[in-house]
């Protein structure tokens, strides 16, 4: 009887200790609602991954989030299925170069999707060592630096190069004047010379742009109607707080 009582007491102590350990990590995951769009117009102008936060239970730091995307598309040439996707981890660089028709910046390494609007602290923006804000207007911020609150916008756009002249079809290039089409050989990026294709002057990883970072390599194979599964995972709890199959559009 004495031994039985001792065993029961020890079991109770161990159980209580284990319960206390579990309780210290008993964090409740926040809730998140977003409006997500994935657009492929065949050119870097207008294409990309775009999300706007519509509601949260509380502000969510992006350094507590992981984004996982996955998709299946059909190769329009061979008819074969192509699978792709990506995993975005906060503050782990996933972009090597990028161009933007609104801001014109390029040649930086950072973490996409970048944020803008409410929840973004403009003191640490995209740029060299994440501190140079001189040439970035409006102020975008790396994933892992900003908070998700209603109105925060996330984006991952393809790379491209431009001058002041637009090539017919919505594409941009460094050369050309007036209404004269630019010389495609001088430009690099997505859709600058051939729709739905990257034109690069180096190996493909050189143009690991924001859209590739979020959707994975060869995302350009996606067409209208294809679906991309998008998940936001709350790292401290391991829970999926947003998941949706997003239909790709062409505009």
C-alpha positions in Angstrom: 0.0 0.0 0.0 2.8 2.4 0.9 4.6 1.7 -2.4 1.3 2.2 -4.3 0.8 5.6 -2.6 4.3 6.7 -3.4 3.9 5.7 -7.0 0.6 7.6 -7.3 2.2 10.7 -5.7 5.2 10.5 -8.1 2.9 10.1 -11.0 0.8 13.2 -9.9 4.0 15.3 -9.5 5.3 14.3 -13.0 1.9 14.9 -14.6 1.7 18.3 -13.0 5.2 19.2 -14.1 4.6 18.1 -17.6 1.3 20.0 -17.7 3.1 23.1 -16.6 5.7 22.8 -19.3 3.0 22.5 -22.0 1.1 25.4 -20.5 4.1 27.8 -20.9 3.7 27.3 -24.7 0.0 27.3 -24.8 -0.2 30.4 -27.1 -3.3 31.1 -29.0 -2.8 31.7 -32.7 -4.1 35.0 -34.1 -6.7 35.1 -36.9 -6.1 36.5 -40.3 -8.2 37.4 -43.3 -6.8 38.7 -46.6 -7.8 39.5 -50.1 -5.2 37.8 -52.3 -4.7 38.1 -56.1 -2.2 36.4 -58.4 -1.9 38.0 -61.8 0.0 36.9 -64.9 -0.3 39.3 -67.8 2.7 37.9 -69.6 4.8 40.9 -68.7 6.3 42.2 -65.5 4.1 45.3 -65.7 1.0 44.5 -63.7 1.8 40.9 -62.9 2.7 39.3 -59.5 1.4 38.3 -56.1 -0.7 40.8 -54.2 -2.4 40.6 -50.8 -4.3 43.1 -48.7 -5.0 42.4 -45.0 -8.8 42.9 -44.3 -8.9 41.7 -40.7 -6.8 40.4 -37.8 -7.6 39.5 -34.3 -4.5 41.4 -33.2 -1.4 42.9 -35.1 0.7 40.0 -36.4 4.5 40.6 -36.7 5.7 39.0 -40.0 8.7 37.6 -38.2 6.2 35.1 -36.7 4.9 34.0 -40.0 5.9 31.6 -42.8 4.3 31.6 -46.2 3.9 28.3 -48.2 2.6 28.3 -51.8 2.0 25.3 -54.1 0.5 24.9 -57.5 0.1 22.7 -60.6 -0.1 24.1 -64.1 -0.2 22.6 -67.6 2.7 23.3 -70.0 0.9 24.8 -73.0 3.6 23.5 -75.3 4.0 19.9 -74.2 0.7 19.4 -72.3 2.7 18.0 -69.3 1.8 19.0 -65.8 4.2 21.3 -63.9 4.2 21.6 -60.2 5.8 24.5 -58.2 5.7 26.6 -55.1 7.8 28.2 -52.5 8.3 28.6 -48.8 9.0 32.1 -47.5 10.8 32.3 -44.1 11.0 35.7 -42.4 14.4 37.6 -42.7 15.9 34.8 -45.0 16.9 36.5 -48.2 15.0 35.2 -51.2 15.4 38.0 -53.8 18.5 38.8 -55.7 17.4 41.5 -58.1 14.2 43.4 -58.9 12.8 46.2 -60.9 9.6 48.2 -60.4 7.8 50.4 -62.9 6.6 52.8 -60.1 9.9 53.2 -58.2 12.5 52.0 -60.7 14.8 50.4 -58.1 16.8 47.3 -58.8 19.8 45.3 -57.8 19.0 44.6 -54.1 18.8 41.5 -52.0 15.9 41.3 -49.6 13.0 39.2 -48.4 9.7 39.2 -50.3 6.8 39.7 -50.2 7.5 43.3 -49.3 5.0 45.3 -47.3 3.6 48.8 -47.6 1.0 50.9 -45.8 -0.2 50.4 -42.2 2.1 48.2 -40.2 5.2 49.3 -42.0 7.9 51.1 -40.2 9.7 53.3 -42.7 12.9 53.5 -40.7 13.9 50.0 -42.0 13.1 49.7 -45.7 14.3 47.7 -48.6 17.9 48.6 -49.5 21.5 47.9 -48.6 21.5 46.1 -45.3 17.8 47.0 -45.0 18.5 50.5 -43.8 18.9 52.7 -46.9 15.6 54.5 -47.4 16.9 57.3 -49.6 15.6 56.0 -53.0 12.5 54.1 -52.0 9.2 56.0 -52.2 6.8 54.8 -51.1 8.6 52.9 -48.4 8.4 49.1 -48.9 9.6 46.9 -46.1 11.0 43.3 -46.1 9.0 40.4 -44.9 9.9 39.8 -41.3 10.1 43.6 -40.5 6.5 44.8 -40.8 3.3 44.0 -39.0 0.0 42.7 -40.5 -2.8 45.0 -39.6 -6.0 45.9 -41.6 -4.8 47.7 -44.8 -1.3 46.3 -44.9 -0.5 45.4 -48.5 2.0 42.6 -49.5 3.4 42.3 -53.0 5.8 40.2 -55.0 6.3 41.5 -58.5 8.5 40.2 -61.4 11.7 41.9 -62.4 12.0 44.2 -65.4 13.9 47.1 -66.8 12.7 50.3 -68.4 13.5 53.8 -69.5 10.9 56.5 -70.1 9.5 54.8 -73.1 7.0 51.9 -73.1 7.1 49.1 -75.6 3.7 48.3 -77.2 1.9 45.7 -75.2 2.8 47.2 -71.8 6.4 46.1 -71.7 9.3 48.4 -70.8 12.9 48.6 -72.0 16.0 50.8 -71.6 16.1 51.9 -75.2 13.8 53.4 -77.8 12.4 56.9 -78.2 9.0 58.4 -78.8 6.7 55.9 -80.4 9.6 53.8 -81.7 9.6 50.3 -80.1 12.7 49.7 -77.9 15.4 47.2 -78.8 14.5 44.1 -76.8 18.2 43.0 -76.7 19.0 45.8 -74.3 16.4 44.8 -71.7 16.0 42.0 -69.2 13.2 40.7 -67.1 9.8 39.1 -67.5 7.9 39.7 -70.8 10.2 42.5 -72.0 10.6 40.8 -75.5 8.3 37.8 -75.4 5.1 37.5 -73.5 5.1 34.9 -70.7 8.8 34.5 -70.9 11.8 35.8 -68.9 14.6 37.4 -70.9 17.8 37.1 -68.9 21.5 37.9 -69.5 22.7 35.5 -66.8 21.7 32.2 -65.3 18.1 32.1 -64.1 18.9 32.4 -60.4 20.2 35.9 -61.2 16.7 36.9 -61.7 15.2 35.4 -58.6 12.7 38.2 -58.3 9.9 38.8 -55.8 7.3 36.8 -57.7 9.6 33.8 -58.0 10.4 34.2 -54.3 6.7 33.9 -53.3 5.4 31.5 -56.0 8.5 29.6 -56.9 10.6 29.2 -60.1 8.6 28.9 -63.4 5.5 30.5 -61.9 5.2 32.1 -65.4 3.7 28.8 -66.6 0.6 29.7 -64.6 -2.4 30.9 -66.7 -5.9 32.2 -66.0 -7.9 29.6 -64.1 -4.9 27.8 -62.6 -5.0 27.7 -58.8 -2.3 28.5 -56.3 -2.7 27.2 -52.7 -1.5 30.0 -50.3 -0.9 29.3 -46.6 0.2 31.6 -43.8 1.6 29.6 -40.9 1.9 31.1 -37.4 5.4 29.9 -36.4 5.0 30.1 -32.5 1.9 27.8 -32.6 2.5 26.0 -35.8 -1.1 26.7 -36.9 -2.3 27.6 -40.3 -4.0 31.0 -39.9 -4.8 31.6 -43.6 -5.3 29.1 -46.4 -7.0 29.5 -49.7 -6.8 28.3 -53.3 -6.3 31.5 -55.4 -7.4 31.4 -59.0 -4.8 33.1 -61.3 -6.1 36.0 -63.4 -4.7 37.9 -66.4 -5.7 41.3 -65.2 
